[in-house]
Every structure is written in C-alpha cells, then in structure tokens.
Amino acid sequence: MELDDIGVHAVLTEHGPGGNISRRTWFNRYTLRPERVEVYDRAGRCVLNAEMLGYERFGAVDVCSAFRARTRGSEEVSVEIDLVSLGSDARPEYSVVEHRASQGG
C-alpha cells in the first residue's frame, strides 16, 4: 500500500498479488471522506471509476448520498445514483438519474 498527497486529496494505492495496482481511493484530507475509487483488473487496467458526489448525515454517520460509477471494458456504462431516503428500520431507497451505454466498441 502507498499513501500519496495530491492537493486536497490523500490517495491510497493498493497492489494485488502480482504487484499491479488493484485499487486507488482518493480521500479528502480535511473531511477524511472517500471521494473517488478506481478498481483495476489483474493486467493493471482501470475497469471501474466511482465518484462520491455528496454525503448526508444519518445520526452520527456520514452516508454517501450520491455517486457516479463508470465501468470500462467491451462496453462503457455510466450510472449516477442519488439516495432518496434512509431510515434506521428500512432499506435505503435509490433513484437512478442517469444511465448511458456506449454504442459500438
């Protein structure tokens, strides 16, 4: 694992068994919240990029309330999801506000 300072972010880089990067997580240095995650395949190619777009306080815990995820591979897909409601005795409700798949490849 490596931890690098990049501006307002601290970037945690994790390596897989073969030494290639397996995941990178960008944390806001002031709030310590994760703001971006990249997941890599065994060949070291980025296959998922997720951005945490917003947080809501639920009791004493900050919960990611909106995120955008983009996959890469034979087809590229982008999804943006917003948290609609959250209760202590109920499952969270989500609303998908955007979905895009690339045409061709």
Backbone as XML, in Angstrom:
<?xml version="1.0"?>
<chain id="A" units="angstrom">
  <residue number="1" name="MET">
    <atom name="N" x="0.833" y="-1.175" z="0.000"/>
    <atom name="CA" x="0.000" y="0.000" z="0.000"/>
    <atom name="C" x="0.879" y="1.239" z="0.000"/>
  </residue>
  <residue number="2" name="GLU">
    <atom name="N" x="0.399" y="2.235" z="-0.678"/>
    <atom name="CA" x="1.087" y="3.517" z="-0.719"/>
    <atom name="C" x="0.086" y="4.608" z="-0.407"/>
  </residue>
  <residue number="3" name="LEU">
    <atom name="N" x="0.537" y="5.666" z="0.244"/>
    <atom name="CA" x="-0.310" y="6.819" z="0.526"/>
    <atom name="C" x="0.401" y="8.054" z="0.003"/>
  </residue>
  <residue number="4" name="ASP">
    <atom name="N" x="-0.235" y="8.760" z="-0.933"/>
    <atom name="CA" x="0.344" y="9.950" z="-1.542"/>
    <atom name="C" x="-0.541" y="11.147" z="-1.280"/>
  </residue>
  <residue number="5" name="ASP">
    <atom name="N" x="0.083" y="12.324" z="-1.126"/>
    <atom name="CA" x="-0.665" y="13.579" z="-1.016"/>
    <atom name="C" x="-0.739" y="14.211" z="-2.391"/>
  </residue>
  <residue number="6" name="ILE">
    <atom name="N" x="-1.971" y="14.471" z="-2.848"/>
    <atom name="CA" x="-2.174" y="15.140" z="-4.130"/>
    <atom name="C" x="-3.155" y="16.273" z="-3.877"/>
  </residue>
  <residue number="7" name="GLY">
    <atom name="N" x="-2.638" y="17.461" z="-3.611"/>
    <atom name="CA" x="-3.504" y="18.605" z="-3.351"/>
    <atom name="C" x="-4.350" y="18.386" z="-2.121"/>
  </residue>
  <residue number="8" name="VAL">
    <atom name="N" x="-5.661" y="18.504" z="-2.270"/>
    <atom name="CA" x="-6.597" y="18.342" z="-1.161"/>
    <atom name="C" x="-6.837" y="16.866" z="-0.848"/>
  </residue>
  <residue number="9" name="HIS">
    <atom name="N" x="-6.320" y="15.966" z="-1.663"/>
    <atom name="CA" x="-6.575" y="14.531" z="-1.502"/>
    <atom name="C" x="-5.352" y="13.768" z="-0.992"/>
  </residue>
  <residue number="10" name="ALA">
    <atom name="N" x="-5.657" y="12.731" z="-0.228"/>
    <atom name="CA" x="-4.680" y="11.697" z="0.093"/>
    <atom name="C" x="-5.123" y="10.485" z="-0.717"/>
  </residue>
  <residue number="11" name="VAL">
    <atom name="N" x="-4.211" y="9.890" z="-1.481"/>
    <atom name="CA" x="-4.553" y="8.778" z="-2.360"/>
    <atom name="C" x="-3.926" y="7.503" z="-1.819"/>
  </residue>
  <residue number="12" name="LEU">
    <atom name="N" x="-4.789" y="6.542" z="-1.509"/>
    <atom name="CA" x="-4.345" y="5.237" z="-1.032"/>
    <atom name="C" x="-4.315" y="4.289" z="-2.221"/>
  </residue>
  <residue number="13" name="THR">
    <atom name="N" x="-3.146" y="3.740" z="-2.524"/>
    <atom name="CA" x="-2.987" y="2.807" z="-3.637"/>
    <atom name="C" x="-2.717" y="1.422" z="-3.086"/>
  </residue>
  <residue number="14" name="GLU">
    <atom name="N" x="-3.551" y="0.458" z="-3.508"/>
    <atom name="CA" x="-3.393" y="-0.933" z="-3.074"/>
    <atom name="C" x="-2.925" y="-1.766" z="-4.258"/>
  </residue>
  <residue number="15" name="HIS">
    <atom name="N" x="-2.045" y="-2.718" z="-3.978"/>
    <atom name="CA" x="-1.479" y="-3.579" z="-5.018"/>
    <atom name="C" x="-1.956" y="-5.015" z="-4.830"/>
  </residue>
  <residue number="16" name="GLY">
    <atom name="N" x="-2.166" y="-5.702" z="-5.953"/>
    <atom name="CA" x="-2.573" y="-7.105" z="-5.926"/>
    <atom name="C" x="-1.379" y="-8.021" z="-5.762"/>
  </residue>
  <residue number="17" name="PRO">
    <atom name="N" x="-1.617" y="-9.341" z="-5.764"/>
    <atom name="CA" x="-0.548" y="-10.320" z="-5.570"/>
    <atom name="C" x="0.575" y="-10.214" z="-6.599"/>
  </residue>
  <residue number="18" name="GLY">
    <atom name="N" x="0.259" y="-9.819" z="-7.846"/>
    <atom name="CA" x="1.292" y="-9.709" z="-8.875"/>
    <atom name="C" x="2.038" y="-8.391" z="-8.853"/>
  </residue>
  <residue number="19" name="GLY">
    <atom name="N" x="1.672" y="-7.493" z="-7.935"/>
    <atom name="CA" x="2.347" y="-6.209" z="-7.838"/>
    <atom name="C" x="1.648" y="-5.079" z="-8.580"/>
  </residue>
  <residue number="20" name="ASN">
    <atom name="N" x="0.680" y="-5.420" z="-9.457"/>
    <atom name="CA" x="-0.057" y="-4.371" z="-10.174"/>
    <atom name="C" x="-1.026" y="-3.666" z="-9.225"/>
  </residue>
  <residue number="21" name="ILE">
    <atom name="N" x="-1.386" y="-2.450" z="-9.577"/>
    <atom name="CA" x="-2.366" y="-1.701" z="-8.800"/>
    <atom name="C" x="-3.697" y="-2.442" z="-8.860"/>
  </residue>
  <residue number="22" name="SER">
    <atom name="N" x="-4.353" y="-2.628" z="-7.705"/>
    <atom name="CA" x="-5.668" y="-3.252" z="-7.682"/>
    <atom name="C" x="-6.770" y="-2.236" z="-7.379"/>
  </residue>
  <residue number="23" name="ARG">
    <atom name="N" x="-6.432" y="-1.199" z="-6.589"/>
    <atom name="CA" x="-7.431" y="-0.185" z="-6.260"/>
    <atom name="C" x="-6.735" y="1.086" z="-5.801"/>
  </residue>
  <residue number="24" name="ARG">
    <atom name="N" x="-7.343" y="2.219" z="-6.157"/>
    <atom name="CA" x="-6.917" y="3.530" z="-5.667"/>
    <atom name="C" x="-8.126" y="4.232" z="-5.078"/>
  </residue>
  <residue number="25" name="THR">
    <atom name="N" x="-7.945" y="4.816" z="-3.898"/>
    <atom name="CA" x="-9.021" y="5.548" z="-3.241"/>
    <atom name="C" x="-8.519" y="6.945" z="-2.905"/>
  </residue>
  <residue number="26" name="TRP">
    <atom name="N" x="-9.278" y="7.950" z="-3.350"/>
    <atom name="CA" x="-8.966" y="9.346" z="-3.069"/>
    <atom name="C" x="-9.778" y="9.779" z="-1.850"/>
  </residue>
  <residue number="27" name="PHE">
    <atom name="N" x="-9.113" y="10.209" z="-0.782"/>
    <atom name="CA" x="-9.769" y="10.709" z="0.417"/>
    <atom name="C" x="-9.568" y="12.215" z="0.512"/>
  </residue>
  <residue number="28" name="ASN">
    <atom name="N" x="-10.617" y="12.941" z="0.880"/>
    <atom name="CA" x="-10.475" y="14.364" z="1.160"/>
    <atom name="C" x="-9.666" y="14.479" z="2.449"/>
  </residue>
  <residue number="29" name="ARG">
    <atom name="N" x="-8.580" y="15.222" z="2.419"/>
    <atom name="CA" x="-7.687" y="15.322" z="3.572"/>
    <atom name="C" x="-8.329" y="16.042" z="4.752"/>
  </residue>
  <residue number="30" name="TYR">
    <atom name="N" x="-9.346" y="16.855" z="4.495"/>
    <atom name="CA" x="-9.960" y="17.637" z="5.568"/>
    <atom name="C" x="-11.154" y="16.917" z="6.194"/>
  </residue>
  <residue number="31" name="THR">
    <atom name="N" x="-11.952" y="16.216" z="5.385"/>
    <atom name="CA" x="-13.137" y="15.522" z="5.905"/>
    <atom name="C" x="-12.885" y="14.030" z="6.110"/>
  </residue>
  <residue number="32" name="LEU">
    <atom name="N" x="-11.817" y="13.490" z="5.508"/>
    <atom name="CA" x="-11.460" y="12.069" z="5.516"/>
    <atom name="C" x="-12.488" y="11.194" z="4.799"/>
  </residue>
  <residue number="33" name="ARG">
    <atom name="N" x="-13.395" y="11.818" z="4.063"/>
    <atom name="CA" x="-14.380" y="11.061" z="3.280"/>
    <atom name="C" x="-13.754" y="10.584" z="1.974"/>
  </residue>
  <residue number="34" name="PRO">
    <atom name="N" x="-14.067" y="9.342" z="1.558"/>
    <atom name="CA" x="-13.629" y="8.934" z="0.217"/>
    <atom name="C" x="-14.420" y="9.718" z="-0.826"/>
  </residue>
  <residue number="35" name="GLU">
    <atom name="N" x="-13.732" y="10.207" z="-1.855"/>
    <atom name="CA" x="-14.389" y="10.981" z="-2.910"/>
    <atom name="C" x="-14.304" y="10.307" z="-4.268"/>
  </residue>
  <residue number="36" name="ARG">
    <atom name="N" x="-13.393" y="9.353" z="-4.405"/>
    <atom name="CA" x="-13.222" y="8.667" z="-5.690"/>
    <atom name="C" x="-12.558" y="7.325" z="-5.444"/>
  </residue>
  <residue number="37" name="VAL">
    <atom name="N" x="-12.998" y="6.309" z="-6.198"/>
    <atom name="CA" x="-12.399" y="4.975" z="-6.118"/>
    <atom name="C" x="-12.196" y="4.472" z="-7.538"/>
  </residue>
  <residue number="38" name="GLU">
    <atom name="N" x="-11.022" y="3.937" z="-7.803"/>
    <atom name="CA" x="-10.746" y="3.269" z="-9.073"/>
    <atom name="C" x="-10.380" y="1.827" z="-8.776"/>
  </residue>
  <residue number="39" name="VAL">
    <atom name="N" x="-10.950" y="0.892" z="-9.539"/>
    <atom name="CA" x="-10.651" y="-0.534" z="-9.395"/>
    <atom name="C" x="-9.981" y="-0.996" z="-10.684"/>
  </residue>
  <residue number="40" name="TYR">
    <atom name="N" x="-8.925" y="-1.794" z="-10.552"/>
    <atom name="CA" x="-8.125" y="-2.241" z="-11.690"/>
    <atom name="C" x="-8.210" y="-3.753" z="-11.838"/>
  </residue>
  <residue number="41" name="ASP">
    <atom name="N" x="-8.088" y="-4.228" z="-13.093"/>
    <atom name="CA" x="-8.045" y="-5.667" z="-13.313"/>
    <atom name="C" x="-6.613" y="-6.177" z="-13.086"/>
  </residue>
  <residue number="42" name="ARG">
    <atom name="N" x="-6.409" y="-7.473" z="-13.253"/>
    <atom name="CA" x="-5.089" y="-8.065" z="-12.988"/>
    <atom name="C" x="-3.999" y="-7.554" z="-13.908"/>
  </residue>
  <residue number="43" name="ALA">
    <atom name="N" x="-4.396" y="-7.048" z="-15.092"/>
    <atom name="CA" x="-3.420" y="-6.502" z="-16.037"/>
    <atom name="C" x="-3.081" y="-5.049" z="-15.730"/>
  </residue>
  <residue number="44" name="GLY">
    <atom name="N" x="-3.738" y="-4.474" z="-14.717"/>
    <atom name="CA" x="-3.452" y="-3.089" z="-14.342"/>
    <atom name="C" x="-4.291" y="-2.060" z="-15.072"/>
  </residue>
  <residue number="45" name="ARG">
    <atom name="N" x="-5.360" y="-2.505" z="-15.755"/>
    <atom name="CA" x="-6.252" y="-1.569" z="-16.462"/>
    <atom name="C" x="-7.389" y="-1.146" z="-15.547"/>
  </residue>
  <residue number="46" name="CYS">
    <atom name="N" x="-7.713" y="0.139" z="-15.558"/>
    <atom name="CA" x="-8.824" y="0.651" z="-14.755"/>
    <atom name="C" x="-10.134" y="0.139" z="-15.354"/>
  </residue>
  <residue number="47" name="VAL">
    <atom name="N" x="-10.934" y="-0.585" z="-14.559"/>
    <atom name="CA" x="-12.201" y="-1.147" z="-15.040"/>
    <atom name="C" x="-13.412" y="-0.483" z="-14.390"/>
  </residue>
  <residue number="48" name="LEU">
    <atom name="N" x="-13.205" y="0.262" z="-13.307"/>
    <atom name="CA" x="-14.302" y="0.954" z="-12.640"/>
    <atom name="C" x="-13.779" y="2.248" z="-12.042"/>
  </residue>
  <residue number="49" name="ASN">
    <atom name="N" x="-14.519" y="3.328" z="-12.286"/>
    <atom name="CA" x="-14.204" y="4.622" z="-11.700"/>
    <atom name="C" x="-15.473" y="5.118" z="-11.029"/>
  </residue>
  <residue number="50" name="ALA">
    <atom name="N" x="-15.452" y="5.292" z="-9.716"/>
    <atom name="CA" x="-16.628" y="5.754" z="-8.984"/>
    <atom name="C" x="-16.303" y="7.061" z="-8.277"/>
  </residue>
  <residue number="51" name="GLU">
    <atom name="N" x="-17.210" y="8.035" z="-8.389"/>
    <atom name="CA" x="-17.056" y="9.327" z="-7.721"/>
    <atom name="C" x="-18.181" y="9.491" z="-6.714"/>
  </residue>
  <residue number="52" name="MET">
    <atom name="N" x="-17.832" y="9.826" z="-5.485"/>
    <atom name="CA" x="-18.830" y="10.115" z="-4.472"/>
    <atom name="C" x="-19.172" y="11.600" z="-4.606"/>
  </residue>
  <residue number="53" name="LEU">
    <atom name="N" x="-20.414" y="11.893" z="-4.985"/>
    <atom name="CA" x="-20.809" y="13.259" z="-5.319"/>
    <atom name="C" x="-21.382" y="14.044" z="-4.146"/>
  </residue>
  <residue number="54" name="GLY">
    <atom name="N" x="-21.840" y="13.353" z="-3.119"/>
    <atom name="CA" x="-22.418" y="14.054" z="-1.978"/>
    <atom name="C" x="-22.601" y="13.132" z="-0.795"/>
  </residue>
  <residue number="55" name="TYR">
    <atom name="N" x="-22.678" y="13.719" z="0.389"/>
    <atom name="CA" x="-22.872" y="12.980" z="1.631"/>
    <atom name="C" x="-24.001" y="13.617" z="2.426"/>
  </residue>
  <residue number="56" name="GLU">
    <atom name="N" x="-24.735" y="12.778" z="3.158"/>
    <atom name="CA" x="-25.779" y="13.227" z="4.084"/>
    <atom name="C" x="-25.472" y="12.631" z="5.454"/>
  </residue>
  <residue number="57" name="ARG">
    <atom name="N" x="-25.768" y="13.390" z="6.493"/>
    <atom name="CA" x="-25.560" y="12.888" z="7.849"/>
    <atom name="C" x="-26.764" y="12.053" z="8.266"/>
  </residue>
  <residue number="58" name="PHE">
    <atom name="N" x="-26.497" y="10.837" z="8.760"/>
    <atom name="CA" x="-27.531" y="9.953" z="9.270"/>
    <atom name="C" x="-27.112" y="9.582" z="10.686"/>
  </residue>
  <residue number="59" name="GLY">
    <atom name="N" x="-27.713" y="10.225" z="11.685"/>
    <atom name="CA" x="-27.255" y="10.050" z="13.062"/>
    <atom name="C" x="-25.851" y="10.609" z="13.185"/>
  </residue>
  <residue number="60" name="ALA">
    <atom name="N" x="-24.924" y="9.794" z="13.612"/>
    <atom name="CA" x="-23.534" y="10.223" z="13.761"/>
    <atom name="C" x="-22.667" y="9.809" z="12.577"/>
  </residue>
  <residue number="61" name="VAL">
    <atom name="N" x="-23.301" y="9.280" z="11.532"/>
    <atom name="CA" x="-22.547" y="8.731" z="10.411"/>
    <atom name="C" x="-22.835" y="9.517" z="9.133"/>
  </residue>
  <residue number="62" name="ASP">
    <atom name="N" x="-21.787" y="9.843" z="8.390"/>
    <atom name="CA" x="-21.946" y="10.441" z="7.069"/>
    <atom name="C" x="-22.121" y="9.322" z="6.053"/>
  </residue>
  <residue number="63" name="VAL">
    <atom name="N" x="-23.210" y="9.382" z="5.273"/>
    <atom name="CA" x="-23.533" y="8.362" z="4.281"/>
    <atom name="C" x="-23.430" y="8.987" z="2.894"/>
  </residue>
  <residue number="64" name="CYS">
    <atom name="N" x="-22.764" y="8.287" z="1.983"/>
    <atom name="CA" x="-22.693" y="8.770" z="0.606"/>
    <atom name="C" x="-24.110" y="8.785" z="0.038"/>
  </residue>
  <residue number="65" name="SER">
    <atom name="N" x="-24.582" y="9.961" z="-0.356"/>
    <atom name="CA" x="-25.963" y="10.102" z="-0.817"/>
    <atom name="C" x="-26.075" y="10.178" z="-2.331"/>
  </residue>
  <residue number="66" name="ALA">
    <atom name="N" x="-24.972" y="10.363" z="-3.019"/>
    <atom name="CA" x="-24.990" y="10.404" z="-4.481"/>
    <atom name="C" x="-23.628" y="9.974" z="-5.007"/>
  </residue>
  <residue number="67" name="PHE">
    <atom name="N" x="-23.647" y="9.124" z="-6.010"/>
    <atom name="CA" x="-22.378" y="8.741" z="-6.626"/>
    <atom name="C" x="-22.577" y="8.457" z="-8.100"/>
  </residue>
  <residue number="68" name="ARG">
    <atom name="N" x="-21.487" y="8.520" z="-8.819"/>
    <atom name="CA" x="-21.465" y="8.216" z="-10.250"/>
    <atom name="C" x="-20.428" y="7.127" z="-10.444"/>
  </residue>
  <residue number="69" name="ALA">
    <atom name="N" x="-20.814" y="6.066" z="-11.139"/>
    <atom name="CA" x="-19.888" y="4.969" z="-11.413"/>
    <atom name="C" x="-19.791" y="4.767" z="-12.916"/>
  </residue>
  <residue number="70" name="ARG">
    <atom name="N" x="-18.589" y="4.535" z="-13.382"/>
    <atom name="CA" x="-18.349" y="4.315" z="-14.809"/>
    <atom name="C" x="-17.499" y="3.069" z="-14.956"/>
  </residue>
  <residue number="71" name="THR">
    <atom name="N" x="-17.988" y="2.120" z="-15.749"/>
    <atom name="CA" x="-17.218" y="0.905" z="-15.993"/>
    <atom name="C" x="-16.561" y="1.000" z="-17.359"/>
  </residue>
  <residue number="72" name="ARG">
    <atom name="N" x="-15.470" y="0.287" z="-17.494"/>
    <atom name="CA" x="-14.761" y="0.254" z="-18.769"/>
    <atom name="C" x="-14.517" y="-1.196" z="-19.134"/>
  </residue>
  <residue number="73" name="GLY">
    <atom name="N" x="-14.668" y="-1.496" z="-20.379"/>
    <atom name="CA" x="-14.469" y="-2.852" z="-20.859"/>
    <atom name="C" x="-14.931" y="-2.903" z="-22.296"/>
  </residue>
  <residue number="74" name="SER">
    <atom name="N" x="-15.570" y="-4.000" z="-22.706"/>
    <atom name="CA" x="-16.061" y="-4.094" z="-24.076"/>
    <atom name="C" x="-17.169" y="-3.078" z="-24.321"/>
  </residue>
  <residue number="75" name="GLU">
    <atom name="N" x="-17.937" y="-2.742" z="-23.271"/>
    <atom name="CA" x="-18.931" y="-1.680" z="-23.341"/>
    <atom name="C" x="-18.685" y="-0.732" z="-22.189"/>
  </residue>
  <residue number="76" name="GLU">
    <atom name="N" x="-18.898" y="0.545" z="-22.420"/>
    <atom name="CA" x="-18.727" y="1.522" z="-21.359"/>
    <atom name="C" x="-20.095" y="1.931" z="-20.844"/>
  </residue>
  <residue number="77" name="VAL">
    <atom name="N" x="-20.270" y="1.870" z="-19.531"/>
    <atom name="CA" x="-21.555" y="2.196" z="-18.907"/>
    <atom name="C" x="-21.317" y="3.228" z="-17.819"/>
  </residue>
  <residue number="78" name="SER">
    <atom name="N" x="-22.195" y="4.232" z="-17.752"/>
    <atom name="CA" x="-22.124" y="5.249" z="-16.715"/>
    <atom name="C" x="-23.466" y="5.304" z="-16.002"/>
  </residue>
  <residue number="79" name="VAL">
    <atom name="N" x="-23.432" y="5.281" z="-14.674"/>
    <atom name="CA" x="-24.647" y="5.316" z="-13.875"/>
    <atom name="C" x="-24.464" y="6.358" z="-12.771"/>
  </residue>
  <residue number="80" name="GLU">
    <atom name="N" x="-25.492" y="7.170" z="-12.564"/>
    <atom name="CA" x="-25.480" y="8.120" z="-11.458"/>
    <atom name="C" x="-26.663" y="7.805" z="-10.559"/>
  </residue>
  <residue number="81" name="ILE">
    <atom name="N" x="-26.415" y="7.663" z="-9.260"/>
    <atom name="CA" x="-27.454" y="7.257" z="-8.319"/>
    <atom name="C" x="-27.520" y="8.253" z="-7.171"/>
  </residue>
  <residue number="82" name="ASP">
    <atom name="N" x="-28.752" y="8.654" z="-6.797"/>
    <atom name="CA" x="-28.985" y="9.544" z="-5.658"/>
    <atom name="C" x="-29.756" y="8.793" z="-4.589"/>
  </residue>
  <residue number="83" name="LEU">
    <atom name="N" x="-29.359" y="8.981" z="-3.324"/>
    <atom name="CA" x="-30.085" y="8.406" z="-2.204"/>
    <atom name="C" x="-31.333" y="9.257" z="-1.971"/>
  </residue>
  <residue number="84" name="VAL">
    <atom name="N" x="-32.500" y="8.633" z="-2.005"/>
    <atom name="CA" x="-33.766" y="9.355" z="-1.850"/>
    <atom name="C" x="-34.164" y="9.427" z="-0.384"/>
  </residue>
  <residue number="85" name="SER">
    <atom name="N" x="-34.107" y="8.290" z="0.335"/>
    <atom name="CA" x="-34.454" y="8.307" z="1.754"/>
    <atom name="C" x="-33.720" y="7.187" z="2.473"/>
  </residue>
  <residue number="86" name="LEU">
    <atom name="N" x="-33.542" y="7.387" z="3.765"/>
    <atom name="CA" x="-32.851" y="6.398" z="4.574"/>
    <atom name="C" x="-33.442" y="6.454" z="5.977"/>
  </residue>
  <residue number="87" name="GLY">
    <atom name="N" x="-33.846" y="5.315" z="6.496"/>
    <atom name="CA" x="-34.378" y="5.234" z="7.851"/>
    <atom name="C" x="-33.703" y="4.098" z="8.580"/>
  </residue>
  <residue number="88" name="SER">
    <atom name="N" x="-33.687" y="4.164" z="9.900"/>
    <atom name="CA" x="-32.989" y="3.137" z="10.671"/>
    <atom name="C" x="-33.676" y="1.775" z="10.588"/>
  </residue>
  <residue number="89" name="ASP">
    <atom name="N" x="-34.973" y="1.745" z="10.262"/>
    <atom name="CA" x="-35.693" y="0.476" z="10.209"/>
    <atom name="C" x="-36.091" y="0.092" z="8.784"/>
  </residue>
  <residue number="90" name="ALA">
    <atom name="N" x="-35.548" y="0.769" z="7.804"/>
    <atom name="CA" x="-35.935" y="0.495" z="6.419"/>
    <atom name="C" x="-34.691" y="0.407" z="5.546"/>
  </residue>
  <residue number="91" name="ARG">
    <atom name="N" x="-34.852" y="-0.235" z="4.412"/>
    <atom name="CA" x="-33.768" y="-0.289" z="3.435"/>
    <atom name="C" x="-33.689" y="1.054" z="2.721"/>
  </residue>
  <residue number="92" name="PRO">
    <atom name="N" x="-32.497" y="1.491" z="2.340"/>
    <atom name="CA" x="-32.398" y="2.765" z="1.624"/>
    <atom name="C" x="-33.078" y="2.694" z="0.264"/>
  </residue>
  <residue number="93" name="GLU">
    <atom name="N" x="-33.650" y="3.804" z="-0.165"/>
    <atom name="CA" x="-34.256" y="3.903" z="-1.489"/>
    <atom name="C" x="-33.322" y="4.714" z="-2.368"/>
  </residue>
  <residue number="94" name="TYR">
    <atom name="N" x="-33.107" y="4.235" z="-3.583"/>
    <atom name="CA" x="-32.234" y="4.924" z="-4.514"/>
    <atom name="C" x="-33.008" y="5.285" z="-5.768"/>
  </residue>
  <residue number="95" name="SER">
    <atom name="N" x="-32.542" y="6.321" z="-6.421"/>
    <atom name="CA" x="-33.125" y="6.744" z="-7.687"/>
    <atom name="C" x="-32.000" y="6.848" z="-8.709"/>
  </residue>
  <residue number="96" name="VAL">
    <atom name="N" x="-32.100" y="6.092" z="-9.786"/>
    <atom name="CA" x="-31.101" y="6.188" z="-10.851"/>
    <atom name="C" x="-31.485" y="7.364" z="-11.728"/>
  </residue>
  <residue number="97" name="VAL">
    <atom name="N" x="-30.594" y="8.338" z="-11.826"/>
    <atom name="CA" x="-30.920" y="9.539" z="-12.586"/>
    <atom name="C" x="-30.247" y="9.577" z="-13.956"/>
  </residue>
  <residue number="98" name="GLU">
    <atom name="N" x="-29.291" y="8.697" z="-14.186"/>
    <atom name="CA" x="-28.626" y="8.713" z="-15.486"/>
    <atom name="C" x="-28.081" y="7.331" z="-15.778"/>
  </residue>
  <residue number="99" name="HIS">
    <atom name="N" x="-28.231" y="6.889" z="-16.994"/>
    <atom name="CA" x="-27.642" y="5.636" z="-17.433"/>
    <atom name="C" x="-27.267" y="5.797" z="-18.891"/>
  </residue>
  <residue number="100" name="ARG">
    <atom name="N" x="-26.015" y="5.556" z="-19.203"/>
    <atom name="CA" x="-25.538" y="5.701" z="-20.565"/>
    <atom name="C" x="-24.668" y="4.504" z="-20.911"/>
  </residue>
  <residue number="101" name="ALA">
    <atom name="N" x="-24.893" y="3.906" z="-22.034"/>
    <atom name="CA" x="-24.031" y="2.844" z="-22.541"/>
    <atom name="C" x="-23.488" y="3.292" z="-23.888"/>
  </residue>
  <residue number="102" name="SER">
    <atom name="N" x="-22.205" y="3.067" z="-24.100"/>
    <atom name="CA" x="-21.628" y="3.497" z="-25.370"/>
    <atom name="C" x="-22.140" y="2.610" z="-26.508"/>
  </residue>
  <residue number="103" name="GLN">
    <atom name="N" x="-22.184" y="3.153" z="-27.669"/>
    <atom name="CA" x="-22.588" y="2.411" z="-28.871"/>
    <atom name="C" x="-21.329" y="1.959" z="-29.582"/>
  </residue>
  <residue number="104" name="GLY">
    <atom name="N" x="-21.285" y="0.730" z="-29.988"/>
    <atom name="CA" x="-20.113" y="0.217" z="-30.700"/>
    <atom name="C" x="-19.011" y="-0.101" z="-29.705"/>
  </residue>
  <residue number="105" name="GLY">
    <atom name="N" x="-17.826" y="-0.282" z="-30.151"/>
    <atom name="CA" x="-16.818" y="-0.616" z="-29.184"/>
    <atom name="C" x="-15.492" y="-0.435" z="-29.711"/>
  </residue>
</chain>
